[in-house]
Amino acid sequence: MDFVLNPDKERFQLTLVMALLVNGRTVLDDFAWAPGCERFAKALCEFGLEYMPQGHQLVLNGRGFQYDLPSLLPIDFDEECNVMLWTLASKDVEQIYTFAAEADDAGIALVAYAKETLQKYFKVKILTDELAKLTFNFASEEPALKKDSLGNVGYIMRNRLLLRGTIRSDYLTFEERSTVHDQWTKMLMYFGVKMKYESRGMEQLSELERRMMIARGQKVERTQFTELSETNVITAHDYFVPGDSTEAIAFALLVTIANIPKTAKVCVKNVDLNSSRAGALTCFKRMGASFETTSRRERYGDVYGDIEMFPLNSGKRLQGRRFSEDAIATGIKDYPFLAVAACFAEGETILRLPKEYRAELRPVNDALAENLRKTGAEVGVYDDGLVIRGLETVVNGSDFDCGGNPEIGLALSVLSLALENDEAVANGEVIETRFPGMLKKLNQVMTLQNEKQDSEEK
């Protein structure tokens, strides 16, 4: 069975921003809208972006760095999109901008959240501050650059700094301990922005420096160095947005834990394989899942390819693993799928969250634990993540409730299908919104089980 996934939403959003900055036309090949991205494209039209679907292509016309500046800024996107839109607006520090919403409880809460987010990422001068309306100027100075517990710049801030530096022709440099979420960096480089992005370690030191560090017993860790230089024009390039790696791990999980023929093969096409986005697939592979990357392609400044997935051989089980904050950070959105996999693994699986995510994801951990304990697996919730001890055979589990979280909903839907439950995951309407068509495709995989049963009966 072969499947085509929805395009990666995060990469598609970044591509639309890039298309605005291009001085000319950008063409997306094998085009399909990622969920919610057409609405984001319409918001970018206020800055001057033009787009037109033409068959299997999307043609976008950008304005370069001379894009328009709306006075009323959108505030009803997720944090990543809001910050990118506001960064575009921040090139003019004289213009007065407005956040506004309906003067009801929802509108007041929305403007308050937008104000909090604004002050988290920007330096601004607030002119008027009303319950459902905020007016302000962007400041020319930048907030202090802070690194997270892993020694990296948070990816939303990272993307914002690189975008702002590009549109203002600034010089920018920073060093990080590891590579996390570098899709935007690689996209900027592909479209011709003058950047240096490289690993650094012992080889960057002089012979004298190396000898002195060895004599002191000091260890040189590899770091990731980013340098942005002045770029006057971004030229047009064709581009392709690969498939969503979250959807890919959903397929891989189902093929692994469902009772389907051992000879079955499921292939998902053109998956985003950027290591800073698809890290959960690497973690799942470490647990013993059987899948291989085929037709690996390094194009458009990054990497994508097809993934062929197979059921585990008879007598084999997934193995419990300990995943560090660094490993989880590269697949933070796919955390629930690893938790489900751990219920089927031999031994103990520890999923440690980076410090910056622990408070935010505590409700996610509590919800996962409440659902996964219904399988009989032992699930412990701790301040820094989850500890799960799996079962040799998981046969129980029903009445799952995702609480309106699409990633939890999709992961629990995979679990429910594998356990042959008839009922849908409660509060799972968001699954179709975020991952359109996925439940139908996963059900198609389960037809392999029916074919197996028919064959055994004959």
Disulfide bonds with the S-S distance in Angstrom:
none
